[in-house]
Amino acid sequence: METRLTAVDTVDENAINIYCDGSSYAGPRRGGIGILYVTVGSDGREVREALELPGYEGATNNEMELQACIRALDELLRGHTMVHLEEFEKVILKTDSMYVAENFRNAIYVWPTTGWMTKAGTPVINAKLWKQLVDKSFKIGRRFRIEWVKGHKASEHNKAVDKLAKRSAKNPLNRPLNVSDVRRKLTSKSVEPGSVRAHGRRLKIRVISCDYQHVQRMSRYRFEVLAKSSAWCGLVDWAYSTDSVTLRAGHTYFVKFGGGGGGLIIQSASEVKSAPTPPVEVDD
């Protein structure tokens, strides 16, 4: 398995070249995927096959970047494409997502050994999708690598899958890959990871959104600080908890964070009784 970063996009005539892209829009949040298979025929000409696939409700951009890669390999493995895997010696998956290209080796060699936790002690987001991508890549049974290509203007094929992904997002027939409960913020600030350094402290917060990370069995919360006396009042950050602590979006809590550095882990919480806010479709 290999990852390669390149500023020049070239088609390998001995490989199945797969271009993948993801897109995501707000109001309401939805996302799409674009996939293009490119091979070189015996006459030296490119053979292209584009997949038109429906999008997903409630999707983030990183989810769609990963899902595009997963679906591309899955369709190839199932024999649902005009190109046949057994006719080629290698498969090259091309993406303009640094998130995918830079973390693929982590998903193979590092995260499985840490229980899919980061160095900061927080869960790797989209772990379920990362595991699926690794699984599909091993099933290819050929030399396989992920190659980063520069954005749309530098690559004709990448520009094509960008258009496919945007069209896909306009037809979000698939349910969300991961359900997130979201409420409107009270503060005007956007989320800034690491801005609230309240390790070992008790703090009054309001939960803006929550989702569940199934692989690690942990909840993730986007929260805003309500404590007016705090230097962090109004800031928005991420926090996490195990199944022993459960918070709900739109509710206010006094929480106790664990000590040490890294991500904020909620050790205990007591709810402040107030009228919860209704769910909304919003993005930072």
C-alpha positions as CSV (number, residue, x, y, z in Angstrom):
1,M,0.0,0.0,0.0
2,E,1.3,3.4,-1.0
3,T,0.4,7.1,-0.8
4,R,1.9,9.5,-3.2
5,L,1.6,13.3,-3.5
6,T,1.9,14.8,-7.0
7,A,1.3,18.2,-8.5
8,V,1.1,16.8,-12.1
9,D,-1.7,14.4,-13.0
10,T,-0.8,11.6,-15.4
11,V,-2.8,8.6,-16.4
12,D,-0.9,5.3,-15.9
13,E,-1.6,3.1,-19.0
14,N,-1.0,-0.1,-17.0
15,A,-3.4,0.7,-14.3
16,I,-7.1,1.4,-13.5
17,N,-7.0,5.1,-12.7
18,I,-9.9,6.0,-10.4
19,Y,-10.7,9.7,-9.8
20,C,-12.8,10.4,-6.7
21,D,-14.3,13.5,-5.2
22,G,-16.7,14.5,-2.5
23,S,-18.9,17.6,-2.0
24,S,-21.0,19.0,0.9
25,Y,-23.5,21.8,1.1
26,A,-25.4,23.4,4.0
27,G,-29.0,24.5,4.3
28,P,-30.0,21.7,4.5
29,R,-26.7,19.8,4.8
30,R,-26.2,17.2,2.2
31,G,-23.3,15.7,0.2
32,G,-22.4,13.9,-3.0
33,I,-19.8,11.8,-4.5
34,G,-18.1,11.7,-8.0
35,I,-16.3,8.8,-9.5
36,L,-14.5,8.4,-12.8
37,Y,-12.6,5.3,-14.1
38,V,-9.9,6.0,-16.7
39,T,-7.9,3.4,-18.5
40,V,-5.8,3.4,-21.7
41,G,-6.9,1.1,-24.6
42,S,-4.7,-0.8,-27.0
43,D,-4.9,2.1,-29.4
44,G,-3.4,4.4,-26.8
45,R,-6.6,6.3,-26.3
46,E,-8.2,6.9,-22.9
47,V,-11.4,5.0,-22.0
48,R,-13.5,6.8,-19.4
49,E,-16.5,5.7,-17.4
50,A,-18.3,8.0,-15.0
51,L,-20.6,6.9,-12.3
52,E,-23.7,8.9,-11.6
53,L,-24.7,8.1,-8.0
54,P,-27.2,9.7,-5.6
55,G,-26.0,11.8,-2.6
56,Y,-26.4,11.6,1.1
57,E,-28.4,13.6,3.6
58,G,-26.5,15.3,6.5
59,A,-23.1,14.6,5.0
60,T,-19.8,16.3,5.8
61,N,-17.2,16.9,3.1
62,N,-14.7,14.5,4.7
63,E,-17.4,11.8,4.8
64,M,-18.1,12.3,1.1
65,E,-14.4,12.2,0.2
66,L,-14.0,8.8,1.9
67,Q,-17.4,7.5,0.7
68,A,-16.4,8.3,-2.9
69,C,-13.3,6.2,-2.6
70,I,-15.2,3.3,-0.9
71,R,-17.9,3.2,-3.5
72,A,-15.4,3.4,-6.3
73,L,-13.6,0.3,-5.1
74,D,-16.8,-1.5,-4.2
75,E,-18.3,-1.0,-7.6
76,L,-15.0,-2.3,-9.2
77,L,-14.9,-5.3,-6.9
78,R,-18.6,-6.2,-7.6
79,G,-18.0,-6.1,-11.4
80,H,-20.4,-3.3,-11.8
81,T,-18.1,-1.3,-14.1
82,M,-17.1,-1.7,-17.8
83,V,-13.5,-2.0,-16.8
84,H,-12.4,-5.4,-15.5
85,L,-10.0,-5.7,-12.5
86,E,-8.3,-8.9,-13.8
87,E,-7.1,-7.1,-16.9
88,F,-4.8,-4.7,-15.0
89,E,-1.8,-5.1,-12.7
90,K,-2.5,-2.2,-10.5
91,V,-5.1,0.3,-9.3
92,I,-4.5,4.0,-8.6
93,L,-7.0,5.9,-6.7
94,K,-6.7,9.7,-7.3
95,T,-8.1,12.3,-5.0
96,D,-7.6,16.0,-4.3
97,S,-8.4,15.4,-0.6
98,M,-5.3,15.8,1.6
99,Y,-7.5,14.4,4.4
100,V,-7.7,11.1,2.5
101,A,-4.2,11.0,1.0
102,E,-2.3,11.9,4.2
103,N,-4.3,9.6,6.6
104,F,-4.6,6.4,4.5
105,R,-1.3,4.9,5.9
106,N,-2.5,5.9,9.4
107,A,-5.7,3.9,8.8
108,I,-3.6,0.9,7.8
109,Y,-0.7,0.9,10.3
110,V,-1.3,3.3,13.2
111,W,-5.0,3.7,14.2
112,P,-5.8,0.0,14.5
113,T,-3.0,-0.3,17.1
114,T,-4.4,2.6,19.2
115,G,-8.0,1.5,19.2
116,W,-8.7,4.2,16.6
117,M,-7.7,6.9,19.0
118,T,-5.5,9.9,18.2
119,K,-2.4,11.0,20.1
120,A,-4.6,13.6,21.9
121,G,-6.7,10.8,23.3
122,T,-9.8,11.5,21.2
123,P,-11.5,9.2,18.8
124,V,-10.5,9.2,15.1
125,I,-13.5,10.7,13.3
126,N,-15.0,8.6,10.5
127,A,-13.3,5.5,11.8
128,K,-16.0,3.3,10.4
129,L,-15.5,4.7,6.9
130,W,-11.7,4.5,7.2
131,K,-12.0,0.8,8.1
132,Q,-14.2,0.2,5.1
133,L,-11.7,1.9,2.8
134,V,-8.8,-0.2,4.1
135,D,-10.9,-3.4,3.8
136,K,-11.8,-2.6,0.1
137,S,-8.2,-1.7,-0.8
138,F,-6.9,-5.1,0.5
139,K,-9.6,-6.9,-1.4
140,I,-8.4,-5.4,-4.7
141,G,-5.6,-8.0,-4.8
142,R,-3.4,-5.8,-7.0
143,R,-0.8,-3.2,-6.4
144,F,-2.7,-0.3,-5.0
145,R,-2.0,3.2,-4.0
146,I,-3.8,6.5,-3.3
147,E,-2.4,9.5,-5.1
148,W,-3.1,13.1,-4.3
149,V,-3.7,15.3,-7.3
150,K,-3.9,19.1,-7.2
151,G,-7.4,20.7,-7.4
152,H,-9.8,21.0,-10.2
153,K,-8.0,23.5,-12.5
154,A,-4.8,21.3,-12.7
155,S,-6.6,18.1,-13.7
156,E,-9.2,17.6,-16.4
157,H,-10.4,14.4,-14.7
158,N,-10.5,15.8,-11.3
159,K,-12.6,18.7,-12.6
160,A,-15.0,16.1,-14.1
161,V,-15.5,14.3,-10.8
162,D,-16.0,17.6,-9.0
163,K,-19.0,18.2,-11.3
164,L,-20.3,14.7,-10.7
165,A,-20.0,15.2,-6.9
166,K,-21.9,18.4,-7.0
167,R,-24.7,16.9,-9.1
168,S,-24.8,14.0,-6.7
169,A,-25.3,16.3,-3.7
170,K,-28.4,17.8,-5.4
171,N,-30.0,14.3,-5.3
172,P,-29.5,13.2,-1.7
173,L,-31.5,9.9,-1.7
174,N,-29.3,8.1,0.8
175,R,-29.7,8.4,4.5
176,P,-26.9,10.1,6.6
177,L,-23.8,8.0,7.1
178,N,-23.6,9.2,10.7
179,V,-26.5,10.9,12.5
180,S,-25.8,14.2,14.2
181,D,-28.3,16.1,16.4
182,V,-27.8,19.8,15.9
183,R,-29.1,23.0,17.6
184,R,-28.6,26.6,16.8
185,K,-25.7,28.4,18.5
186,L,-26.2,31.3,21.0
187,T,-22.7,32.7,20.2
188,S,-21.6,34.2,17.0
189,K,-18.3,32.4,17.1
190,S,-17.3,29.3,15.1
191,V,-15.8,26.2,16.4
192,E,-12.1,26.5,17.2
193,P,-10.6,23.1,18.3
194,G,-8.3,23.5,21.3
195,S,-9.5,27.0,22.2
196,V,-11.1,25.9,25.5
197,R,-8.3,24.6,27.7
198,A,-10.4,23.6,30.7
199,H,-8.6,20.3,31.6
200,G,-9.3,19.3,35.2
201,R,-11.9,22.1,35.6
202,R,-15.7,22.4,36.1
203,L,-17.4,24.6,33.5
204,K,-20.9,25.6,32.4
205,I,-21.5,24.7,28.8
206,R,-24.3,24.3,26.3
207,V,-24.2,21.4,23.8
208,I,-24.7,22.5,20.2
209,S,-24.4,19.2,18.5
210,C,-23.7,15.6,19.3
211,D,-22.9,12.4,17.4
212,Y,-21.8,8.9,18.3
213,Q,-18.5,7.4,17.2
214,H,-19.5,3.7,17.0
215,V,-16.0,2.2,16.6
216,Q,-14.7,3.7,19.8
217,R,-18.1,3.8,21.6
218,M,-17.7,7.5,22.5
219,S,-19.9,10.6,22.0
220,R,-18.6,13.8,20.4
221,Y,-20.0,17.1,21.4
222,R,-19.7,20.6,19.9
223,F,-20.3,23.0,22.8
224,E,-20.3,26.7,23.7
225,V,-19.1,28.0,27.0
226,L,-21.9,29.9,28.9
227,A,-20.0,30.7,32.1
228,K,-19.8,34.5,32.0
229,S,-16.9,34.7,34.5
230,S,-14.8,32.4,32.3
231,A,-12.1,33.6,29.9
232,W,-13.6,31.1,27.4
233,C,-17.1,32.5,27.6
234,G,-18.7,32.3,24.1
235,L,-16.0,30.1,22.6
236,V,-17.0,26.9,20.7
237,D,-14.9,23.7,21.0
238,W,-15.2,19.9,20.9
239,A,-15.5,17.5,23.8
240,Y,-15.9,13.8,24.2
241,S,-17.4,11.2,26.6
242,T,-17.6,7.5,27.1
243,D,-20.9,5.7,27.4
244,S,-20.9,6.5,31.2
245,V,-21.7,10.1,30.5
246,T,-24.5,11.2,28.0
247,L,-25.3,14.7,27.1
248,R,-28.0,16.0,24.7
249,A,-27.9,18.7,22.1
250,G,-29.7,22.0,23.1
251,H,-29.2,21.3,26.8
252,T,-27.0,23.1,29.3
253,Y,-24.7,21.3,31.8
254,F,-22.1,21.8,34.5
255,V,-19.3,19.4,33.3
256,K,-16.1,18.3,34.9
257,F,-13.3,17.7,32.4
258,G,-10.5,15.2,32.9
259,G,-7.0,16.5,33.6
260,G,-3.9,16.3,31.4
261,G,-3.5,17.7,27.9
262,G,-5.0,16.6,24.6
263,G,-8.7,16.6,23.9
264,L,-11.4,17.5,26.4
265,I,-12.9,14.4,28.0
266,I,-16.0,14.9,30.1
267,Q,-15.8,12.8,33.3
268,S,-19.1,13.9,34.9
269,A,-22.1,16.2,34.1
270,S,-25.1,17.7,35.8
271,E,-27.9,19.3,33.8
272,V,-29.0,22.9,34.3
273,K,-32.7,22.9,33.9
274,S,-33.9,25.2,31.1
275,A,-36.0,24.9,28.0
276,P,-34.1,23.0,25.3
277,T,-33.9,24.5,21.8
278,P,-35.5,22.7,18.9
279,P,-33.3,20.9,16.3
280,V,-32.1,22.8,13.2
281,E,-30.0,22.3,10.1
282,V,-27.1,24.6,10.6
283,D,-23.3,24.7,9.9
284,D,-20.5,26.7,11.3
